[in-house]
């Protein structure tokens, strides 16, 4: 993919995108792995051919934020982003690089622009036209998406008020969780004096109580009854 083929796809497709979406602002990511000589990319774009996309997007006169992206031959990524920063602000930098601490990385030519390689472009004009027509047809079927307008923040939703609201919500959720946990706990059972049929696993000599206070009260009552029985024993005369 060379400069001419890429431009033949990018310009008409971007034109249709801007026509259908009508954005109020654009965020453009300028990945540089499509440059000639990239370690991973297989395109053959020059720095100027890559920056031509940014130049075309600026012609729509919409607010534009330009970001970096991919690129795996670092010296060429630096070249590309330097030149595209200049394009974004509307200046043309000198091709001769000024001396700096990284000057040796850009040898042997020490220039801003690098020529593309002699790589053969295997994308035929017929294939490029088919791709372009398919994308344009799909874009024409997308309805216009209105942008979300900016709204003034009311004074009662300041950062302090928002933090207080979050804190109150958190405390409320914690309280609700605690209430749910209380409802799930088994309620203590207190013996009311009536007989009941115990489960096989609970069929033991002593009845177990969930409430330790009730258990202590029953044991105390049993001890008192035993003491009473000792007092009620008849006094027999001693045997001779």
DRENLUMTI-112060 format. One record per atom (N, C-alpha, C, O): x, y, z; residue in three letters. Coordinates in steps of 0.05 Angstrom, whole numbers, padded with zeros to 5 digits, always signed. Layout:
N
XYZALA ...
END
This chain:
240
+00017-00024+00000UNK +00000+00000+00000UNK +00018+00025+00000UNK +00032+00030+00019UNK +00017+00040-00022UNK +00033+00064-00024UNK +00016+00089-00018UNK -00008+00087-00012UNK +00028+00112-00021UNK +00015+00138-00014UNK -00010+00142-00031UNK -00031+00149-00021UNK -00008+00137-00057UNK -00030+00143-00076UNK -00054+00124-00070UNK -00076+00134-00070UNK -00049+00099-00066UNK -00070+00080-00061UNK -00084+00086-00034UNK -00109+00085-00032UNK -00068+00093-00014UNK -00080+00099+00012UNK -00096+00125+00011UNK -00118+00126+00023UNK -00087+00145-00004UNK -00102+00170-00007UNK -00128+00165-00022UNK -00149+00177-00015UNK -00128+00147-00041UNK -00152+00141-00057UNK -00173+00127-00040UNK -00197+00129-00047UNK -00166+00114-00018UNK -00185+00103+00000UNK -00193+00122+00022UNK -00217+00125+00028UNK -00174+00135+00034UNK -00178+00151+00058UNK -00196+00176+00052UNK -00215+00181+00067UNK -00190+00190+00031UNK -00205+00216+00027UNK -00235+00211+00021UNK -00251+00224+00035UNK -00243+00195+00002UNK -00271+00192-00002UNK -00286+00179+00021UNK -00309+00186+00027UNK -00273+00161+00035UNK -00286+00148+00058UNK -00289+00167+00081UNK -00311+00169+00094UNK -00268+00183+00087UNK -00271+00202+00108UNK -00291+00224+00101UNK -00305+00234+00119UNK -00292+00232+00076UNK -00312+00251+00067UNK -00340+00242+00073UNK -00357+00257+00083UNK -00345+00216+00068UNK -00371+00205+00073UNK -00377+00202+00103UNK -00399+00207+00112UNK -00357+00196+00118UNK -00360+00194+00148UNK -00368+00221+00159UNK -00386+00223+00175UNK -00354+00242+00151UNK -00360+00269+00161UNK -00388+00277+00152UNK -00402+00292+00166UNK -00396+00269+00128UNK -00422+00276+00118UNK -00445+00263+00133UNK -00465+00275+00139UNK -00441+00237+00140UNK -00462+00222+00154UNK -00463+00228+00184UNK -00485+00231+00195UNK -00440+00230+00197UNK -00440+00234+00226UNK -00442+00263+00234UNK -00452+00270+00255UNK -00431+00281+00218UNK -00430+00310+00224UNK -00420+00315+00253UNK -00435+00326+00269UNK -00396+00306+00259UNK -00387+00309+00287UNK -00380+00338+00294UNK -00373+00354+00277UNK -00383+00344+00319UNK -00376+00371+00329UNK -00346+00372+00336UNK -00335+00394+00338UNK -00333+00349+00339UNK -00305+00347+00345UNK -00295+00320+00336UNK -00311+00301+00333UNK -00269+00318+00331UNK -00257+00293+00322UNK -00232+00287+00338UNK -00216+00305+00343UNK -00229+00262+00346UNK -00205+00252+00359UNK -00191+00234+00339UNK -00203+00213+00331UNK -00167+00241+00330UNK -00153+00226+00309UNK -00128+00212+00321UNK -00111+00226+00333UNK -00127+00186+00319UNK -00103+00171+00328UNK -00085+00167+00304UNK -00092+00155+00284UNK -00061+00177+00307UNK -00041+00176+00285UNK -00021+00154+00289UNK +00002+00159+00295UNK -00030+00129+00287UNK -00011+00107+00289UNK +00008+00107+00265UNK +00000+00113+00243UNK +00033+00101+00271UNK +00054+00103+00250UNK +00065+00076+00241UNK +00087+00075+00229UNK +00051+00054+00246UNK +00061+00029+00237UNK +00055+00023+00208UNK +00062+00002+00197UNK +00043+00042+00194UNK +00039+00040+00165UNK +00061+00053+00149UNK +00060+00054+00124UNK +00081+00065+00163UNK +00103+00077+00149UNK +00121+00057+00136UNK +00123+00034+00145UNK +00135+00065+00116UNK +00154+00048+00103UNK +00177+00041+00122UNK +00187+00058+00136UNK +00185+00016+00123UNK +00207+00007+00140UNK +00199+00000+00168UNK +00216-00005+00185UNK +00173-00001+00174UNK +00164-00008+00201UNK +00170-00037+00206UNK +00169-00054+00188UNK +00177-00044+00231UNK +00185-00071+00238UNK +00162-00091+00236UNK +00166-00114+00230UNK +00138-00082+00241UNK +00115-00099+00240UNK +00095-00093+00217UNK +00083-00111+00206UNK +00092-00068+00210UNK +00074-00060+00189UNK +00083-00068+00162UNK +00107-00072+00157UNK +00064-00071+00143UNK +00071-00080+00116UNK +00063-00059+00095UNK +00064-00065+00071UNK +00056-00035+00104UNK +00051-00013+00085UNK +00076+00000+00077UNK +00098-00005+00088UNK +00074+00018+00057UNK +00097+00032+00046UNK +00092+00062+00044UNK +00098+00074+00023UNK +00081+00073+00065UNK +00075+00102+00065UNK +00099+00119+00072UNK +00115+00110+00088UNK +00100+00142+00060UNK +00120+00162+00068UNK +00109+00179+00091UNK +00085+00177+00097UNK +00126+00194+00103UNK +00116+00212+00125UNK +00096+00232+00114UNK +00076+00238+00127UNK +00102+00243+00091UNK +00083+00263+00079UNK +00057+00250+00071UNK +00036+00262+00074UNK +00058+00225+00060UNK +00034+00211+00053UNK +00016+00205+00077UNK -00008+00207+00076UNK +00029+00198+00099UNK +00015+00193+00124UNK +00003+00219+00135UNK -00020+00219+00144UNK +00018+00240+00134UNK +00008+00266+00145UNK -00014+00278+00127UNK -00028+00296+00136UNK -00016+00269+00102UNK -00036+00280+00084UNK -00064+00274+00095UNK -00083+00289+00090UNK -00067+00252+00109UNK -00093+00245+00122UNK -00101+00266+00142UNK -00123+00276+00144UNK -00081+00274+00159UNK -00086+00295+00179UNK -00092+00322+00166UNK -00110+00336+00174UNK -00078+00328+00145UNK -00082+00353+00130UNK -00111+00354+00119UNK -00124+00375+00119UNK -00120+00332+00108UNK -00147+00331+00096UNK -00168+00334+00118UNK -00188+00347+00114UNK -00164+00322+00141UNK -00183+00324+00163UNK -00185+00352+00174UNK -00206+00361+00182UNK -00162+00366+00174UNK -00162+00394+00183UNK -00179+00412+00165UNK -00189+00433+00174UNK -00182+00404+00140UNK -00197+00421+00121UNK -00227+00422+00128UNK -00241+00439+00117UNK -00237+00405+00145UNK -00265+00406+00153UNK -00270+00427+00175UNK -00293+00433+00181UNK -00249+00438+00186UNK -00252+00460+00206UNK -00269+00452+00230UNK -00286+00468+00239UNK -00264+00428+00241UNK -00277+00420+00266UNK -00256+00418+00287UNK -00233+00412+00280UNK -00263+00422+00312UNK -00243+00418+00333UNK -00230+00390+00332UNK -00244+00370+00328UNK -00204+00389+00334UNK -00189+00365+00329UNK -00170+00359+00351UNK -00154+00376+00359UNK -00170+00335+00362UNK -00150+00325+00381UNK -00134+00303+00367UNK -00145+00283+00358UNK -00108+00306+00367UNK -00090+00288+00353UNK -00075+00271+00374UNK -00062+00283+00391UNK -00076+00245+00371UNK -00063+00227+00390UNK -00042+00210+00375UNK -00043+00208+00351UNK -00024+00199+00391UNK -00004+00181+00380UNK -00017+00153+00376UNK -00041+00150+00378UNK +00000+00133+00371UNK -00011+00106+00367UNK +00012+00087+00363UNK +00033+00089+00376UNK +00008+00068+00345UNK +00028+00047+00340UNK +00052+00057+00325UNK +00054+00081+00319UNK +00070+00039+00320UNK +00095+00046+00306UNK +00118+00033+00320UNK +00122+00036+00344UNK +00134+00017+00305UNK +00154+00000+00317UNK +00182+00004+00306UNK +00201-00011+00314UNK +00186+00024+00289UNK +00213+00033+00283UNK +00214+00061+00294UNK +00204+00081+00282UNK +00226+00064+00318UNK +00222+00088+00334UNK +00231+00113+00321UNK +00218+00134+00323UNK +00254+00112+00307UNK +00264+00137+00294UNK +00244+00147+00273UNK +00241+00172+00270UNK +00230+00129+00259UNK +00211+00138+00239UNK +00185+00148+00252UNK +00171+00166+00242UNK +00178+00136+00275UNK +00154+00145+00290UNK +00159+00174+00299UNK +00141+00191+00298UNK +00183+00180+00309UNK +00190+00207+00318UNK +00189+00226+00294UNK +00179+00249+00297UNK +00198+00218+00271UNK +00197+00235+00247UNK +00168+00241+00240UNK +00160+00264+00235UNK +00152+00220+00240UNK +00123+00224+00233UNK +00109+00242+00251UNK +00095+00261+00242UNK +00112+00238+00277UNK +00097+00254+00296UNK +00107+00283+00297UNK +00092+00302+00303UNK +00132+00286+00292UNK +00143+00314+00291UNK +00130+00329+00267UNK +00121+00351+00270UNK +00130+00315+00244UNK +00119+00329+00220UNK +00089+00333+00223UNK +00078+00354+00215UNK +00074+00314+00234UNK +00045+00317+00237UNK +00038+00338+00258UNK +00017+00350+00256UNK +00054+00341+00278UNK +00050+00363+00297UNK +00052+00390+00282UNK +00037+00408+00287UNK +00072+00392+00265UNK +00075+00416+00249UNK +00051+00420+00230UNK +00041+00443+00227UNK +00041+00399+00218UNK +00017+00401+00201UNK -00007+00410+00217UNK -00023+00426+00208UNK -00010+00400+00242UNK -00033+00407+00258UNK -00033+00436+00265UNK -00055+00448+00268UNK -00010+00448+00269UNK -00009+00477+00276UNK -00004+00495+00252UNK -00003+00519+00254UNK -00002+00482+00228UNK +00000+00498+00203UNK +00027+00509+00197UNK +00028+00531+00186UNK +00048+00495+00203UNK +00075+00504+00196UNK +00089+00482+00180UNK +00081+00459+00181UNK +00110+00490+00166UNK +00126+00471+00150UNK +00154+00471+00161UNK +00169+00490+00157UNK +00163+00449+00174UNK +00189+00448+00186UNK +00211+00442+00165UNK +00205+00433+00143UNK +00235+00449+00173UNK +00258+00443+00155UNK +00264+00413+00154UNK +00261+00399+00175UNK +00271+00404+00131UNK +00277+00375+00128UNK +00303+00367+00142UNK +00306+00344+00150UNK +00321+00386+00146UNK +00346+00380+00159UNK +00342+00380+00189UNK +00333+00400+00200UNK +00349+00358+00202UNK +00345+00357+00231UNK +00366+00373+00246UNK +00390+00372+00239UNK +00358+00388+00266UNK +00378+00402+00283UNK +00393+00382+00301UNK +00382+00361+00307UNK +00416+00390+00308UNK +00432+00372+00325UNK +00419+00371+00353UNK +00411+00391+00364UNK +00418+00346+00364UNK +00408+00342+00391UNK +00420+00317+00402UNK +00436+00303+00389UNK +00413+00310+00427UNK +00426+00287+00440UNK +00418+00260+00427UNK +00431+00240+00432UNK +00397+00260+00410UNK +00389+00235+00397UNK +00396+00236+00367UNK +00385+00221+00351UNK +00414+00254+00360UNK +00419+00259+00331UNK +00429+00234+00317UNK +00421+00229+00294UNK +00445+00217+00330UNK +00456+00194+00317UNK +00435+00173+00310UNK +00441+00156+00293UNK +00412+00174+00323UNK +00392+00154+00316UNK +00381+00158+00288UNK +00369+00140+00276UNK +00384+00182+00276UNK +00371+00189+00251UNK +00390+00188+00227UNK +00384+00198+00206UNK +00413+00175+00231UNK +00432+00172+00209UNK +00424+00151+00190UNK +00406+00135+00196UNK +00435+00150+00167UNK +00458+00166+00158UNK +00450+00193+00145UNK +00468+00210+00140UNK +00424+00197+00140UNK +00416+00221+00125UNK +00411+00245+00144UNK +00414+00268+00136UNK +00402+00239+00168UNK +00396+00260+00188UNK +00375+00280+00177UNK +00378+00304+00180UNK +00354+00269+00165UNK +00333+00285+00154UNK +00306+00278+00166UNK +00303+00256+00178UNK +00287+00296+00163UNK +00260+00291+00174UNK +00245+00271+00157UNK +00231+00254+00168UNK +00247+00273+00131UNK +00232+00256+00113UNK +00250+00233+00103UNK +00274+00236+00099UNK +00237+00210+00100UNK +00251+00187+00089UNK +00236+00177+00064UNK +00212+00178+00063UNK +00250+00169+00044UNK +00237+00159+00019UNK +00225+00132+00024UNK +00236+00116+00039UNK +00202+00126+00011UNK +00191+00098+00013UNK +00209+00078-00001UNK +00225+00086-00018UNK +00206+00053+00006UNK +00222+00032-00006UNK +00211+00025-00034UNK +00191+00036-00043UNK +00225+00007-00047UNK +00216-00002-00074UNK +00197-00026-00072UNK +00196-00042-00091UNK +00183-00029-00050UNK +00165-00051-00046UNK +00142-00049-00067UNK +00132-00028-00072UNK +00135-00072-00078UNK +00114-00073-00098UNK +00087-00071-00085UNK +00081-00083-00065UNK +00070-00054-00097UNK +00042-00051-00088UNK +00025-00073-00100UNK +00020-00072-00124UNK +00016-00092-00085UNK +00001-00115-00095UNK -00029-00109-00095UNK -00045-00127-00102UNK -00038-00085-00088UNK -00066-00078-00088UNK -00073-00068-00116UNK -00065-00046-00123UNK -00089-00083-00130UNK -00096-00074-00157UNK -00117-00052-00156UNK -00133-00051-00137UNK -00119-00035-00177UNK -00139-00014-00177UNK -00168-00025-00175UNK -00185-00013-00163UNK -00173-00049-00187UNK -00199-00060-00186UNK -00207-00068-00157UNK -00229-00063-00149UNK -00188-00080-00143UNK -00193-00087-00115UNK -00197-00062-00098UNK -00215-00062-00080UNK -00182-00042-00102UNK -00185-00017-00087UNK -00212-00004-00092UNK -00224+00006-00073UNK -00221-00005-00116UNK -00247+00007-00123UNK -00269-00009-00110UNK -00289+00003-00100UNK -00267-00036-00109UNK -00288-00052-00097UNK -00289-00047-00067UNK -00311-00045-00056UNK -00266-00044-00054UNK -00266-00038-00025UNK -00278-00011-00020UNK -00294-00007-00002UNK -00271+00009-00036UNK -00281+00036-00032UNK -00311+00037-00036UNK -00325+00049-00020UNK -00321+00024-00057UNK -00350+00025-00062UNK -00366+00010-00040UNK -00388+00019-00032UNK -00355-00011-00030UNK -00369-00026-00008UNK -00371-00009+00017UNK -00392-00008+00029UNK -00349+00004+00024UNK -00349+00021+00048UNK -00368+00045+00045UNK -00382+00052+00063UNK -00367+00057+00022UNK -00385+00080+00017UNK -00414+00072+00018UNK -00431+00087+00028UNK -00420+00049+00008UNK -00448+00039+00008UNK -00457+00034+00037UNK -00479+00041+00045UNK -00440+00022+00053UNK -00447+00016+00081UNK -00450+00042+00097UNK -00468+00044+00114UNK -00433+00061+00092UNK -00435+00087+00106UNK -00460+00102+00099UNK -00471+00116+00116UNK -00469+00099+00074UNK -00493+00114+00065UNK -00518+00103+00079UNK -00539+00116+00079UNK -00517+00079+00090UNK -00540+00067+00104UNK -00541+00074+00133UNK -00560+00067+00147UNK -00521+00088+00143UNK -00520+00095+00172UNK -00534+00121+00176UNK -00527+00141+00163UNK -00554+00122+00193UNK -00568+00148+00198UNK -00550+00168+00213UNK -00531+00160+00227UNK -00557+00193+00209UNK -00541+00214+00223UNK -00545+00211+00253UNK -00567+00208+00263UNK -00523+00212+00267UNK -00523+00210+00296UNK -00519+00237+00308UNK -00497+00248+00306UNK -00539+00249+00322UNK -00535+00275+00333UNK -00515+00275+00356UNK -00514+00256+00372UNK -00500+00296+00358UNK -00481+00298+00380UNK -00495+00305+00406UNK -00516+00319+00406UNK -00484+00297+00428UNK -00495+00304+00454UNK -00486+00332+00462UNK -00462+00337+00463UNK -00505+00350+00467UNK -00497+00378+00473UNK -00484+00380+00501UNK -00489+00363+00519UNK -00467+00400+00504UNK -00456+00406+00530UNK -00477+00419+00548UNK -00493+00435+00538UNK -00477+00413+00573UNK -00495+00425+00592UNK -00480+00437+00616UNK -00460+00426+00625UNK -00490+00459+00626UNK -00478+00472+00649UNK -00484+00456+00674UNK -00507+00448+00679UNK -00464+00451+00690UNK -00467+00436+00714UNK -00481+00453+00735UNK -00471+00475+00741UNK -00503+00444+00747UNK -00517+00460+00768UNK -00499+00464+00792UNK -00482+00447+00797UNK -00502+00487+00806UNK -00484+00492+00828UNK -00487+00473+00852UNK -00469+00469+00867UNK -00511+00459+00854UNK -00515+00441+00877UNK -00502+00414+00872UNK -00504+00397+00890UNK -00490+00409+00849UNK -00476+00384+00844UNK -00447+00388+00843UNK -00433+00379+00824UNK -00436+00403+00862UNK -00407+00407+00863UNK -00393+00382+00871UNK -00406+00361+00878UNK -00367+00383+00871UNK -00352+00359+00878UNK -00357+00351+00907UNK -00358+00327+00913UNK -00360+00370+00925UNK -00365+00364+00953UNK -00393+00351+00956UNK -00396+00332+00971UNK -00413+00362+00941UNK -00439+00351+00943UNK -00440+00323+00931UNK -00454+00305+00942UNK -00426+00319+00909UNK -00425+00292+00897UNK -00412+00272+00916UNK -00422+00249+00918UNK -00391+00280+00929UNK -00378+00262+00948UNK -00396+00255+00971UNK -00397+00232+00980UNK -00411+00275+00981UNK -00430+00270+01003UNK -00451+00250+00994UNK -00459+00233+01009UNK -00461+00254+00969UNK -00482+00236+00959UNK -00471+00207+00957UNK -00485+00188+00964UNK -00447+00204+00948UNK -00435+00178+00946UNK -00432+00165+00973UNK -00437+00142+00977UNK -00423+00181+00993UNK -00419+00171+01020UNK -00446+00162+01032UNK -00447+00141+01045UNK -00467+00178+01028UNK -00493+00171+01039UNK -00503+00146+01026UNK -00514+00128+01040UNK -00500+00144+01000UNK -00509+00120+00986UNK -00494+00095+00996UNK -00506+00074+01000UNK -00468+00098+01001UNK -00452+00075+01011UNK -00462+00067+01039UNK -00465+00043+01044UNK -00467+00086+01056UNK -00476+00080+01083UNK -00504+00066+01082UNK -00509+00048+01098UNK -00521+00076+01064UNK -00547+00064+01062UNK -00546+00035+01053UNK -00560+00018+01063UNK -00528+00030+01034UNK -00525+00002+01024UNK -00514-00016+01046UNK -00523-00039+01049UNK -00495-00006+01062UNK -00485-00021+01084UNK -00506-00028+01105UNK -00507-00050+01115UNK -00524-00008+01110UNK -00545-00012+01130UNK -00565-00033+01119UNK -00574-00050+01135UNK -00572-00031+01093UNK -00591-00050+01082UNK -00579-00079+01082UNK -00593-00098+01087UNK -00553-00081+01077UNK -00540-00107+01078UNK -00541-00119+01106UNK -00545-00143+01110UNK -00536-00101+01126UNK -00537-00111+01154UNK -00565-00120+01161UNK -00568-00140+01176UNK -00586-00106+01152UNK -00613-00114+01157UNK -00620-00141+01145UNK -00633-00158+01157UNK -00610-00145+01121UNK -00615-00171+01108UNK -00601-00194+01123UNK -00612-00215+01126UNK -00577-00189+01133UNK -00563-00209+01148UNK -00577-00215+01174UNK -00578-00239+01183UNK -00589-00195+01187UNK -00604-00200+01212UNK -00629-00217+01206UNK -00636-00234+01223UNK -00642-00213+01184UNK -00666-00228+01177UNK -00659-00257+01171UNK -00675-00275+01176UNK -00635-00262+01161UNK -00627-00289+01154UNK -00618-00305+01178UNK -00616-00330+01177UNK -00611-00293+01201UNK -00602-00307+01224UNK -00625-00323+01237UNK -00647-00313+01238UNK -00620-00347+01247UNK -00642-00363+01260UNK -00649-00350+01287UNK -00631-00343+01303UNK -00675-00347+01292UNK -00683-00334+01317UNK -00681-00353+01340UNK -00687-00377+01336UNK -00673-00344+01364UNK -00670-00362+01387UNK -00697-00373+01395UNK -00717-00359+01395UNK -00698-00399+01403UNK -00722-00412+01412UNK -00722-00414+01443UNK -00702-00423+01454UNK -00743-00407+01456UNK -00746-00408+01485UNK -00767-00429+01492UNK -00789-00427+01481UNK -00760-00448+01509UNK -00779-00469+01516UNK -00802-00457+01532UNK -00798-00443+01552UNK -00826-00464+01523UNK -00850-00453+01537UNK -00863-00473+01556UNK -00885-00468+01566UNK -00849-00495+01562UNK -00859-00515+01581UNK -00875-00537+01568UNK -00881-00557+01581UNK -00882-00535+01542UNK -00898-00555+01529UNK -00879-00577+01518UNK -00856-00572+01512UNK -00891-00602+01517UNK -00875-00624+01506UNK -00874-00622+01476UNK -00892-00611+01463UNK -00853-00632+01464UNK -00851-00631+01435UNK -00835-00656+01427UNK -00820-00667+01442UNK -00839-00664+01402UNK -00826-00687+01391UNK -00800-00678+01379UNK -00800-00661+01361UNK -00778-00688+01388UNK -00752-00680+01378UNK -00744-00696+01354UNK -00755-00718+01350UNK -00726-00685+01338UNK -00716-00700+01315UNK -00698-00722+01325UNK -00689-00722+01348UNK -00694-00743+01308UNK -00676-00765+01316UNK -00649-00756+01325UNK -00637-00767+01344UNK -00638-00736+01312UNK -00612-00727+01319UNK -00612-00712+01345UNK -00591-00710+01358UNK -00635-00702+01353UNK -00637-00687+01378UNK -00648-00703+01401UNK -00653-00692+01423UNK -00653-00729+01397UNK -00665-00746+01418UNK -00643-00753+01438UNK -00631-00774+01435UNK -00639-00737+01457UNK -00619-00741+01477UNK -00631-00738+01505UNK -00654-00731+01508UNK -00615-00745+01526UNK -00626-00744+01553UNK -00632-00715+01561UNK -00650-00710+01576UNK -00616-00696+01552UNK -00619-00668+01560UNK -00629-00652+01536UNK -00618-00656+01514UNK -00647-00635+01540UNK -00657-00618+01519UNK -00639-00594+01516UNK -00631-00581+01535UNK -00631-00589+01490UNK -00613-00567+01485UNK -00629-00542+01478UNK -00650-00544+01465UNK -00619-00520+01488UNK -00633-00494+01483UNK -00615-00476+01467UNK -00591-00476+01470UNK -00628-00461+01449UNK -00613-00441+01434UNK -00606-00417+01450UNK -00586-00404+01445UNK -00622-00412+01471UNK -00618-00389+01488UNK -00604-00398+01513UNK -00616-00412+01529UNK -00578-00390+01517UNK -00564-00398+01541UNK -00577-00387+01567UNK -00574-00400+01588UNK -00591-00365+01565UNK -00604-00354+01589UNK -00626-00372+01598UNK -00629-00378+01622UNK -00642-00382+01579UNK -00664-00400+01585UNK -00653-00426+01596UNK -00665-00437+01615UNK -00631-00436+01585UNK -00619-00461+01595UNK -00610-00458+01624UNK -00614-00475+01640UNK -00598-00435+01630UNK -00589-00430+01658UNK -00613-00428+01676UNK -00612-00438+01699UNK -00636-00416+01667UNK -00659-00414+01684UNK -00671-00441+01691UNK -00679-00446+01713UNK -00671-00459+01671UNK -00683-00486+01676UNK -00665-00501+01695UNK -00675-00514+01713UNK -00638-00500+01691UNK -00620-00514+01709UNK -00623-00503+01737UNK -00623-00519+01757UNK -00627-00477+01740UNK -00630-00465+01767UNK -00656-00475+01780UNK -00656-00482+01804UNK -00677-00477+01763UNK -00703-00487+01774UNK -00701-00516+01783UNK -00712-00523+01803UNK -00686-00532+01768UNK -00683-00560+01775UNK -00667-00563+01801UNK -00673-00580+01817UNK -00646-00545+01804UNK -00631-00546+01828UNK -00648-00538+01852UNK -00645-00550+01874UNK -00665-00518+01849UNK -00683-00510+01871UNK -00702-00532+01879UNK -00707-00536+01902UNK -00712-00547+01859UNK -00731-00568+01865UNK -00717-00590+01880UNK -00728-00602+01898UNK -00692-00596+01873UNK -00677-00616+01888UNK -00672-00608+01917UNK -00674-00625+01935UNK -00666-00582+01921UNK -00663-00573+01948UNK -00689-00575+01964UNK -00688-00582+01988UNK -00711-00570+01951UNK -00737-00572+01964UNK -00743-00600+01973UNK -00755-00605+01994UNK -00736-00619+01955UNK -00740-00647+01962UNK -00724-00655+01986UNK -00734-00671+02002UNK -00700-00645+01989UNK -00684-00651+02013UNK -00698-00641+02038UNK -00697-00654+02059UNK -00710-00617+02036UNK -00723-00605+02060UNK -00748-00621+02068UNK -00755-00621+02091UNK -00762-00633+02048UNK -00787-00647+02054UNK -00784-00675+02064UNK -00804-00689+02070UNK -00759-00685+02067UNK -00755-00712+02078UNK -00765-00714+02107UNK -00759-00696+02123UNK -00780-00735+02114UNK -00790-00738+02142UNK -00767-00744+02161UNK -00747-00758+02154UNK -00770-00734+02184UNK -00749-00738+02205UNK -00756-00764+02221UNK -00775-00763+02236UNK -00742-00785+02217UNK -00747-00810+02231UNK -00730-00810+02257UNK -00708-00799+02257UNK -00740-00822+02277UNK -00724-00823+02302UNK -00700-00841+02297UNK -00702-00861+02283UNK -00679-00835+02309UNK -00655-00851+02306UNK -00659-00880+02316UNK -00673-00884+02336UNK -00648-00898+02302UNK -00651-00926+02310UNK -00634-00931+02335UNK -00612-00920+02339UNK -00644-00948+02352UNK -00630-00955+02376UNK -00609-00976+02370UNK -00594-00984+02389UNK 
END
